[in-house]
Amino acid sequence: MEGKDNNSYNNRRNMTDRSENSIQYIRQQDADYPEKLRVHRGMPGGLYVLGRLPDPGRMSVAIVGARRSSRYGDETARFFAGELAKEGIQIISGMAWGIDGMAHEGALEAGGDTFAVLGSGVDVCYPAGHRKLYDRLIRTGGILSEQPPGMPPKPGHFPARNRIISGLSDLVLVVEAREQSGSLITADLALEQGKDVFAVPGRIGDGLSRGCLNLIRQGAGLADSPRAILDALGMSAVKNTEPGKILLAKDENIVYSWIRLQPVSLDEIVKNTKMPVQKVLSLLVGLELKGCIREIRKNDYVRTD
């Protein structure tokens, strides 16, 4: 469950550049109301929307996880979202700090469509620090809520909004979660709705992995790569032109070329590639998920072949 935003609970959007009429209210009896919500009990009688609704004819995946996520979790969420978005999958999340925000960012960077379900009114940017993300979501995707305009975020709103996140999705992916995490509420709701739930295993012994490991122990799918999600959705991700050969993007090849069978540190890779550290980290996560490299200890990498 989200905690208080240190900036403000009432960070209401300045409407001088956006009229109140741009907020749509779609009732359950309206034709535009999402069919994926209509088929489940307990869904809101209507939705407020800034931007647009997800396309009902396309697959959607919810990516959720810890608000106080690790760097590994952030880059994993970004990577999964980007790879799925490239396949035309819409990404649904809650715009919270951590995994939610990284999932939205990954989808946007890949040129995909992503939608946020808020625990406040759609004209209230929460958390306040996500203003740029909020604006981009309105322009290219959508902001949704059952709460009326001007409603500040309240603790009880977040578990309720999770049923909308899972309801709009064909599958829910949990990237990082502690044992007592709001993300697990979304996973439970997805299971009740008959949706598949997948979890990224994370590192053994890491508190942020316990919720995901418990989900896998209870039967959730193992998300060791985006391909696992695509397979579960019945979508093929044909990337290879030769059996056993993995094709890498240009920047992935550059990073991979500096990794050997002997350990190479993150600092060395950044120095040799002359790329920003955040970009290198994102590429390293992608290479690790593709099985090309592994992290043998914190920030030290080797090839797997």
C-alpha positions as CSV (number, residue, x, y, z in Angstrom):
1,M,0.0,0.0,0.0
2,E,1.3,3.4,-0.9
3,G,2.4,5.7,1.9
4,K,2.1,9.5,2.1
5,D,3.7,11.6,-0.6
6,N,6.1,14.0,1.2
7,N,5.3,16.7,-1.3
8,S,1.5,16.8,-0.9
9,Y,-1.7,14.9,-0.8
10,N,-3.4,17.6,-2.8
11,N,-1.2,18.1,-5.8
12,R,-4.1,18.9,-8.1
13,R,-3.3,19.5,-11.7
14,N,-3.5,23.1,-12.9
15,M,-6.4,23.0,-15.3
16,T,-5.7,26.3,-17.0
17,D,-4.2,24.4,-20.0
18,R,-6.6,21.5,-19.9
19,S,-10.4,22.0,-19.5
20,E,-12.4,20.0,-17.1
21,N,-14.3,18.7,-20.2
22,S,-11.2,16.7,-21.2
23,I,-11.9,14.3,-18.3
24,Q,-14.3,11.7,-19.6
25,Y,-16.7,9.7,-17.4
26,I,-17.5,6.3,-18.8
27,R,-20.4,4.5,-17.1
28,Q,-20.6,0.7,-16.9
29,Q,-23.7,0.8,-19.2
30,D,-21.8,2.8,-21.8
31,A,-20.4,0.9,-24.9
32,D,-16.9,2.2,-24.2
33,Y,-16.7,0.7,-20.7
34,P,-13.9,-1.9,-20.7
35,E,-15.4,-5.4,-21.3
36,K,-12.5,-6.8,-19.3
37,L,-14.0,-5.1,-16.2
38,R,-17.6,-5.6,-17.0
39,V,-17.3,-9.4,-16.8
40,H,-16.2,-9.3,-13.1
41,R,-18.2,-8.5,-10.0
42,G,-17.4,-5.6,-7.8
43,M,-16.0,-3.3,-10.6
44,P,-16.7,0.4,-10.5
45,G,-19.9,1.8,-11.9
46,G,-17.9,4.2,-13.9
47,L,-14.4,5.3,-14.7
48,Y,-12.9,8.8,-15.1
49,V,-10.4,9.0,-17.9
50,L,-7.7,11.5,-19.0
51,G,-6.3,10.4,-22.3
52,R,-7.8,7.2,-23.6
53,L,-8.7,3.7,-22.5
54,P,-6.7,0.6,-23.4
55,D,-7.5,-0.9,-26.8
56,P,-9.8,-3.8,-26.1
57,G,-8.5,-5.7,-29.1
58,R,-5.0,-5.9,-27.8
59,M,-3.3,-7.8,-25.0
60,S,-2.5,-6.0,-21.8
61,V,-0.1,-7.0,-19.0
62,A,0.0,-5.4,-15.5
63,I,3.5,-4.9,-14.1
64,V,3.5,-4.2,-10.4
65,G,5.9,-4.4,-7.5
66,A,7.7,-2.7,-4.7
67,R,7.5,1.0,-4.2
68,R,11.0,1.0,-2.6
69,S,12.5,-1.2,-5.2
70,S,16.1,-2.1,-5.9
71,R,18.1,-0.9,-8.8
72,Y,17.9,-4.5,-10.2
73,G,14.2,-4.4,-9.8
74,D,13.8,-1.1,-11.5
75,E,15.9,-2.2,-14.6
76,T,14.1,-5.5,-14.7
77,A,10.7,-3.8,-14.8
78,R,11.9,-1.4,-17.4
79,F,13.3,-4.2,-19.5
80,F,10.2,-6.5,-19.3
81,A,7.9,-3.6,-20.1
82,G,9.9,-2.4,-23.1
83,E,10.2,-5.9,-24.6
84,L,6.5,-6.6,-24.2
85,A,5.6,-3.2,-25.5
86,K,7.6,-3.9,-28.6
87,E,5.4,-6.8,-29.2
88,G,2.3,-4.6,-29.1
89,I,1.3,-5.4,-25.5
90,Q,-0.2,-2.6,-23.5
91,I,1.3,-2.1,-20.0
92,I,-1.0,-1.4,-17.1
93,S,0.3,-0.2,-13.7
94,G,-0.4,2.3,-10.9
95,M,2.2,5.1,-11.5
96,A,3.7,4.6,-8.0
97,W,7.3,5.0,-7.2
98,G,9.6,2.1,-7.9
99,I,8.4,-0.8,-10.1
100,D,5.2,0.8,-11.4
101,G,6.9,3.9,-12.6
102,M,9.7,1.9,-14.2
103,A,7.2,-0.2,-16.1
104,H,5.5,2.9,-17.5
105,E,8.9,4.3,-18.4
106,G,10.0,1.1,-20.2
107,A,6.9,1.0,-22.3
108,L,7.2,4.6,-23.3
109,E,10.8,4.3,-24.2
110,A,9.9,1.4,-26.5
111,G,7.2,3.5,-28.2
112,G,4.5,1.4,-26.7
113,D,1.2,2.1,-25.0
114,T,0.8,2.3,-21.2
115,F,-2.0,3.2,-18.8
116,A,-2.0,4.2,-15.1
117,V,-4.8,3.5,-12.7
118,L,-4.7,6.0,-9.8
119,G,-5.9,5.9,-6.2
120,S,-6.8,9.6,-6.5
121,G,-8.8,11.7,-9.0
122,V,-7.3,11.6,-12.5
123,D,-6.5,15.3,-12.2
124,V,-4.3,14.7,-9.1
125,C,-0.7,13.7,-9.9
126,Y,0.3,11.3,-7.2
127,P,3.2,11.0,-6.4
128,A,3.9,14.6,-7.2
129,G,7.4,13.7,-8.4
130,H,6.0,11.8,-11.4
131,R,4.7,14.9,-13.1
132,K,6.6,14.4,-16.3
133,L,5.5,10.7,-16.4
134,Y,1.9,11.8,-15.7
135,D,1.9,14.3,-18.6
136,R,3.4,11.7,-21.0
137,L,0.8,9.1,-20.0
138,I,-2.0,11.6,-20.8
139,R,-0.6,12.4,-24.2
140,T,0.2,8.9,-25.3
141,G,-1.9,6.6,-23.2
142,G,-4.3,7.2,-20.4
143,I,-4.9,7.9,-16.7
144,L,-7.9,6.1,-15.2
145,S,-9.6,6.2,-11.8
146,E,-12.9,5.4,-10.2
147,Q,-12.4,8.4,-7.8
148,P,-14.0,11.7,-8.8
149,P,-11.8,14.7,-10.0
150,G,-10.1,16.5,-7.2
151,M,-10.1,13.5,-4.8
152,P,-6.8,13.2,-3.0
153,P,-5.1,9.8,-2.6
154,K,-6.2,7.9,0.6
155,P,-4.8,4.6,1.9
156,G,-8.1,2.8,1.3
157,H,-8.2,3.8,-2.4
158,F,-5.1,1.8,-3.3
159,P,-6.2,-1.8,-2.6
160,A,-9.5,-0.9,-4.4
161,R,-7.7,0.4,-7.5
162,N,-5.7,-2.8,-7.7
163,R,-8.8,-4.7,-8.8
164,I,-9.0,-2.4,-11.8
165,I,-5.3,-2.9,-12.6
166,S,-5.7,-6.7,-12.6
167,G,-9.1,-6.5,-14.3
168,L,-7.8,-4.6,-17.3
169,S,-5.0,-7.0,-17.8
170,D,-4.7,-10.4,-19.4
171,L,-1.8,-11.3,-17.1
172,V,-0.2,-9.8,-14.0
173,L,3.6,-9.7,-13.6
174,V,5.1,-9.0,-10.1
175,V,8.7,-7.9,-10.3
176,E,9.7,-7.2,-6.7
177,A,7.6,-7.6,-3.6
178,R,8.1,-8.1,0.1
179,E,6.1,-10.6,2.0
180,Q,3.5,-8.0,3.1
181,S,3.2,-6.0,-0.2
182,G,0.3,-4.3,-1.8
183,S,1.4,-5.9,-5.1
184,L,0.4,-9.3,-3.7
185,I,-3.1,-7.9,-3.4
186,T,-3.1,-7.3,-7.1
187,A,-1.8,-10.9,-7.7
188,D,-4.5,-12.4,-5.4
189,L,-7.2,-10.3,-7.3
190,A,-5.9,-11.5,-10.6
191,L,-6.1,-15.1,-9.5
192,E,-9.7,-14.6,-8.3
193,Q,-10.5,-13.1,-11.8
194,G,-9.0,-16.2,-13.5
195,K,-5.9,-14.4,-14.8
196,D,-2.4,-15.8,-15.0
197,V,0.1,-14.5,-12.5
198,F,3.9,-14.5,-13.1
199,A,6.7,-13.4,-10.8
200,V,10.4,-12.5,-11.3
201,P,12.3,-14.7,-8.9
202,G,14.9,-12.2,-7.8
203,R,17.8,-13.0,-5.5
204,I,17.6,-15.6,-2.8
205,G,17.9,-13.9,0.7
206,D,16.8,-10.5,-0.6
207,G,13.7,-9.3,1.3
208,L,12.4,-7.8,-1.9
209,S,12.3,-11.2,-3.5
210,R,10.3,-13.0,-0.8
211,G,6.9,-12.1,-2.1
212,C,7.8,-13.2,-5.6
213,L,9.4,-16.4,-4.4
214,N,6.3,-17.2,-2.3
215,L,4.1,-16.6,-5.4
216,I,6.2,-19.0,-7.4
217,R,6.1,-21.5,-4.6
218,Q,2.3,-21.3,-4.7
219,G,2.1,-21.9,-8.4
220,A,2.7,-18.5,-10.1
221,G,4.6,-18.7,-13.4
222,L,8.3,-18.1,-13.4
223,A,9.2,-14.9,-15.3
224,D,12.8,-15.5,-16.2
225,S,12.5,-13.6,-19.5
226,P,9.8,-11.7,-21.5
227,R,9.5,-14.8,-23.7
228,A,7.8,-16.6,-20.7
229,I,5.1,-13.9,-20.7
230,L,4.7,-14.0,-24.4
231,D,4.4,-17.8,-24.4
232,A,1.7,-17.6,-21.7
233,L,-0.2,-15.1,-23.8
234,G,0.1,-17.3,-26.8
235,M,2.2,-14.8,-28.6
236,S,5.5,-15.7,-30.4
237,A,8.5,-13.5,-30.1
238,V,10.5,-14.5,-33.2
239,K,13.9,-12.8,-32.7
240,N,16.4,-15.4,-33.8
241,T,17.3,-16.2,-37.3
242,E,19.5,-19.2,-36.5
243,P,18.8,-22.0,-33.9
244,G,20.6,-21.2,-30.7
245,K,21.7,-17.8,-31.8
246,I,20.5,-14.7,-29.9
247,L,20.4,-11.5,-31.8
248,L,21.5,-8.4,-29.8
249,A,20.7,-4.8,-30.4
250,K,23.7,-2.5,-31.2
251,D,24.1,-1.1,-27.7
252,E,23.7,-4.6,-26.2
253,N,26.5,-5.9,-28.5
254,I,28.8,-3.0,-27.4
255,V,28.3,-3.9,-23.7
256,Y,28.6,-7.6,-24.4
257,S,31.8,-7.2,-26.2
258,W,33.5,-5.8,-23.1
259,I,32.4,-8.8,-20.9
260,R,34.7,-11.8,-20.7
261,L,34.8,-15.2,-19.0
262,Q,36.7,-13.5,-16.2
263,P,34.8,-11.1,-14.0
264,V,34.4,-7.5,-15.3
265,S,33.1,-4.8,-13.0
266,L,30.3,-2.3,-13.7
267,D,32.8,0.5,-13.5
268,E,35.0,-1.0,-16.1
269,I,32.1,-1.5,-18.5
270,V,30.9,2.1,-18.1
271,K,34.5,3.3,-18.6
272,N,35.0,1.2,-21.7
273,T,31.7,1.8,-23.4
274,K,31.5,5.5,-22.5
275,M,27.8,5.0,-21.8
276,P,25.8,6.5,-18.8
277,V,25.8,4.1,-15.9
278,Q,21.9,3.8,-15.9
279,K,21.9,2.8,-19.6
280,V,24.7,0.2,-19.0
281,L,22.7,-1.2,-16.0
282,S,19.6,-1.5,-18.2
283,L,21.5,-3.3,-20.9
284,L,23.2,-5.6,-18.4
285,V,19.8,-6.6,-17.0
286,G,18.6,-7.4,-20.6
287,L,21.7,-9.4,-21.3
288,E,21.3,-11.3,-18.1
289,L,17.7,-12.1,-18.8
290,K,18.6,-13.3,-22.3
291,G,21.1,-15.7,-20.7
292,C,24.2,-14.1,-22.3
293,I,25.8,-13.0,-19.0
294,R,25.5,-13.5,-15.3
295,E,26.3,-11.4,-12.2
296,I,28.6,-13.5,-10.1
297,R,28.7,-11.0,-7.3
298,K,27.4,-7.4,-6.9
299,N,28.3,-5.4,-10.0
300,D,30.7,-8.1,-11.4
301,Y,29.7,-9.8,-14.6
302,V,30.9,-12.8,-16.7
303,R,29.8,-14.4,-20.0
304,T,27.8,-17.6,-19.7
305,D,29.4,-19.2,-22.8
